[in-house]
Amino acid sequence: MKREIAIGIAVYNPKVSILTRLEEMLNNHFSLFIYDNSPESAISKKIREKFVQDENKICYLTSGKNTGLGVALSALCAQAFYDSFLPYYFLIRILSSILKHLSI
């Protein structure tokens, strides 16, 4: 089943709670794109083991080091667009998250 909405997440030294959150998003039929700025962290390794290596449940991107949020968001949007997701769906998720965090 082709999922209609993608969620992009840029992570840096993620907490263990991200594993549960990713599982919840997958259970709600979202396509997930993760850009990892800390691929050597223990939780990042668990993300790859649980969601990427065996079943390829998410699109996992990294450059192998911390390249910053701008590069991460650019890569996430480019990959989602390449995978035929309409850009505005993807960007609405990012913008609504930022606005919610800033209480605007």
QUIGIKA-V597870 format. One record per helix or strand. SS is the DSSP state (alpha for helix, beta for strand). FROM is the first residue (numbers start at 1). TO is the last residue. Records with the same first field share a line. If there is no record, write none. Layout:
BEGIN
SS->FROM-TO / FROM-TO
END
This chain:
BEGIN
beta->6-11 / 31-36 / 59-62
alpha->17-27 / 42-53 / 69-82 / 87-102
END
